[in-house]
Amino acid sequence: MAVEVQDVLAAHGEEFLATHALTPQQRRAYDDMLACRTAELGGHVDRCEGCGHELISYNSCRNRHCPKCQAMRRERWVAREGCDLLDVGYYHVVFTVPHELGCVFWRNQREMYNLLFRCAWATVAEFAADRKWLGARTGAVAVLHTWGRKLQYHPHVHMVVPSGGLTDRGTWRRTGSRFFAPVRAMSKVFRAKLLEGVRALAPALDLGGCASHLADDGALGSLVSELFERPWVVYCKRPFADAGRVLAYLGRYTHRVAISNARIKSLEGGVVTFEYRDSRDGRVRECRMAAVEFIRRLLMHVLPKGLCKIRHYGILASRGKRERMALCRRLTSTPAPAPDAATLLRRMLGRDPTVCPKCGKTLLPMVRMLGPMLC
């Protein structure tokens, strides 16, 4: 039988709560994931008009950290973004911070995540404006992830950047390289921007808890100076061949949560076993972890309330986007696609939601509501 995150929470959640304190956002995510698609949240019943078969559908919690609730949101988001995809190549760029700054990020999540977004986009915009690489205004879809393959804390930003941009003359200019810009040069610029940002924020940062070793006079400044001397990692992949692959890729990254249910293989004797892909050789391996530790790591990646994890920049920014994208589509000979809601539902569910799974006849939309279960 398949094991899900919900099963781990149900079996070992009380044990976890007895020894761990949660923030209000973490507690909300915990409760939502535990109740998702159960009678506790209510639901509705569809009945087939042909054979009388009834299909019960319980409500989703709609929490953005829940692995059960992302499929529909992802498909709708992809359909909406598909209207703004251009018939050009797209680069995948990843900006990662060194682990020494992890404690600072953890204690100051809202400030540091916003800083990470700003510095990543400023780096892309600076290289795009340079005529040596592009000499135009480009755009980006940026997505924040906070986890590594084993659920460790690892904040980084994924960006999908078109291989071109709008010039001051209102023309479209394509990049002349297989890569957006040299990653070593981008790494140095990104490093300088982020560390200068940390210095500027230093007086207002919370350096308690895991960051207490940086609270001494000059400790944070010394770390910043040390990190200036180290090479940083910025990853850039060759552009995708077509818009369809970009859409599929975007969908995988934008609404991904710390761990999907499909990766969990077993829960036995208080130990969770899940799969991960080893970055060193690309092999799929298994990780075994105590259930309480699994829950702790899972809830580490609950974002602060109201923090936007998907952001649009440059020519893809919201303000004036409709007129800009109409111009870009015309300059790149890109037709404007129309999203098909029925197709999205079939793709998400793996079946036609209007057809009875038992006899193949049409289902009535709904025969009755199921109220939330009251304790």
N, C-alpha and C positions, 0 to 999 in steps of 0.2 A: 504494500500500500504506500502511495506517495506521501511524503512528509512535507509539510509546509511550515513557514514561519509561525503561523497561527497555532500549529500543534506544539511547537517549542514553547511559545508563550503560555499556552494552556497548561502544559505539563510542569513547567519550571518557573513560571512567572512569579508566583507567590514566594518561592525560595529566593528569587532575585530581589524582589521588593523588600524582603526582610533585612537585606544588608546594603541596599543601594538607594540613595536619594535621587529623585528625578526633578528636572525643571518642569514647569507647567506644559511646555511644548512637548517634551519627551513623554510625560504622563498622558497627554492627549493622544499622541501617536500610538502609545502602548495600548490604551483602551480601544482606540479605533481599530487597530489591526486585530485585536482579540475578538471584537464583535463583528468584523466585516463579513457580510453575506451569511449571517446567521439570523435566527428568529428574533434575536434581541433588537435588531434594527428594523424589523418588519419587512414587508415585501408585497408582492401581488401574485395572482394566479391567472394564467392563460388557459383557455379550454378549447380543444379542437372541435370545430363544428361538424366534423365527419365522424370521428370515433369516440368523442367524449373524453379523450386523454387530457389530463390536467398537468400543467407544467408550473411548478412553483419557482419563483425568482425572488430571492432575498436581496434587500438593498445593500449597496456597497457603502463603505465608510467615506470614500472619496478623499482620504488623507493622502497627500502627495508622497508620503514615505511608505505607503502600503504596497506590497508587491502584487496584490490582487486588483488594484484599482487603476493601473496605468495604461492598460491596453486601449480602452476607448478614448481616453484623453490623448494618448499618443497618436492614434489614427486621426482624430479630429485636428490635432495640431499639425501633423504632417500634411493633411489635406489643405489646411490654411496656408502653410509655408510653401506648398507646391505652386501656389499662385504667384509666388515671388521668385521662383527659381528661374535662372537664365540659362540659355543654351551655351554655357561656357564651362570650363573646368573649375573645380573647387579644390582648395587646399585644406587639409586638416592640420591645424597647428595646436600644440599642447604646451601650456606654460605651467611649470612645476616649481614649487618652492622647496628649499632644503629642509631636511627634517629638524635641524636645530631651531627653526622658527615655529615648529609645530605647537609648542606650548604657548607661544604668544598668540598664535591664531586661535587656539582652543579657548583661551581666557578672554579673547576679544573678537568673537566670531563676526559680528555684524561689521565692525570697523575694518577688520583685516580682509574679509571676503570682498567688501566693496573696494578696498585698496587693490586687491589682486585683480579684480575686473578692470579697474581704471588703468593699471599699469600694463596689463596684457593688451588692451585695445590701443593705448597710447603707443606701444611698441609697433603694433601692426600698422597703425595710421602713419607713423613716422617713416617707416620703410616704404610704404605705399606712395607717400608724397615725394620721395626721392626719385628723381628722373633716372637714376642709375638702375633702379629696379622696376618702377612703374610710372611715377610722375602723374598720379591721378588719385581721386578720392574713391577708395574701395569701401567695403562693408564687412560685417561679420555677424554670425550667430554664435554667441558665447554661452557655454553651459558649465556650471560649477559642479564638480564632483569632489567629495571629501574622503573617499575611501580607497584603499588599495585592494589587491586581490584576496587578501586574507582578512578583510574588514578592518585593517589597521587605519589609523587616522592619517590621511594623506591628501590635503587640499590641493587641487589643481584645476585649471580651466581648459576646456576643449573649445577650440574655435574652428568654424568652417568659413573660409574666406574665398570669395570668387577670384578667379585668375584674371582680374582686370578691374577697371573702374572708370568713373566719369572724369573727364578733363575739365579745365576751366572754360574751354570753348564749347562744352556740351557734346563732346564726342566720346566714343568708347575706346579705351586703349587696353590692349591685352598685355599680360606679362610676357617677357621674352625668354623665360627660363622654365625648366622643369620644376623648379622649386620657387616658393614665394620670395625668399631671400636667404642668405647664408645663415644657418642656425647659430654658428658661433658669434657672429656679429649681433644677431637678435638677442642671444643670451646675455651679452654684455650690456646692451641697452636696457633690457628688461631688469637685469640685476640692479643696475644703477637707479632706475626709476623706483623699484620696490623698496630698496634699502633706504633711499632718500625719503620715501613715504613713511617708513618705519621710524626714522629719526624725527620726522615732523610730528608724528603721532605719539612719540615716546612719553611726553609729560602726562598724557591723558590715558595711557594704557593701564589695564589691570594686570599687575605682575604678581598676583597671589597664587596659591595652589601650586600646580605643576611648574609655574613660571617664577616661583619665589627666588630661585637661584639668580635671576636676572634683576631682582629688586635692589640689590646693592648699588651704591654710587658707581656709575661708569660701567657696570656689567653689561647692560644692553648695548651701550655704545661700543664696547670692546668686541662683542659678538658681531655687530654690524660691520666693524672694520675688518674682522677676520673673514666674514663672508664675502666682502668685496674682493678678497684675494683668491677665492675659490671659483672654479668654473661651475656655471649653472647649466641646467638642462632645458632646452627648448627643442621640441620635436616638430618636424614638418614633413608631411607625407606628400608624394606626388599627387597632382590633381586627379580627381575622379573623371572617368571617361564620359559619363552622361548624367543627366538630371535624375533619372530613376535610381541610380546607385546612390546619389547624394541624398535623396529622400529616405531610402532605406537606412542609410548610415545615420542620418540625423535622428530618425525615429528611435534607433537603438540607444543613442546617447542622451537625448533630451529628457526622456521620462524614465531613465534607468534609476533604480533604487540600489541601496547598498548591496543587496543580494536578492536574486530571484528565487522563487520556489523551486524552479527546475534544477537549480544547482544543489539543493539539499538532497542527500542520498539516504540518510538514516538518522534516527534518534533512538539510541539504545543505551541503557544504563546511565542516563544523565550525560551522554556524550553525543554531540552533533557531528556528523560527517558531511562535508560539502566539497564540491569540486572547485578548482581554480586553475587558471592557465599560468604556467610558470613563464615569467618574462624573459628568463635566460635562454630557454630552448624552445618555447612555444608549446611544450607538452602539457596535457591536462593531468593534474595531480589531485590527490585528495588531502584534505586538512581535517584533522580531528580536534575538537575543542569542547570543553565542558559547556553544558547548556547555559549556565549562569554567565560565563564569560562571553558566549555567543550573543546573548541578549544585551550584555553591556556594550559590546562592540557595535551591535546593530543600532542601539539607541544613541551612540556617539554621533551618528550622522543625521540626526534630526536637526533641521535648520532653524534658526531663530524665526519667530513669528513675523510674517510679512516680507521676509527677505526674498527677492526675486532671483531665482536660480538660472533662468534663461533670459538673456539680454540681447538686444539688437543694436548694432552700431553702424555709423556711417550712412551709406546709401540704403541700408536696411532698417535704419531707425524709424520710429513711428511717425514723427513729425514730417509732413510733406511726402510720406512714403508713396502714396498712390500716384502722384504726378511723376515722382522720380522713377518708380518702377515701370510706369507706362513708357517713359523715355528710354529706359534701359532695354525693355523688351523690343522696342522699335529699332534701336541701334544694334541689337544682337540678333535680330530676326527670330525672337522667341514668341511663340503663340501663348496666349493666356489660357491655362487649363481651367476647367470647371470641376470642382469636387463633387463626387457622387456619393450621397449619404448612404444609399442602399449597399453600394459596393463596399464602403467602409465597414458597415455592420457585418456583412458576410465575411470579410477578411478578418475582422476581430474575433467573431464567434466561431469561425470555421464551418458555418452552416448558414442557411437562409433563415433569419429569425422569424419570418412570417409563415413558415411551413412546419407542420407537426412532425416531430422526429420519429413518431411511431407509424403513422399511416401515410405521411407525405401530403396531406391535405392542409388547407389554410387554417391557421389558428385565429380564433377571435382575439382582438387586441387585449382584453382583460375582462374577467368576470367578477372579481372581487379583490379588495385590498386586504392585506394582512397587517394589522397594527403591530407596533413594537412590543416585544415581550416585556412585561412589567415584573420586576423583582419584588 
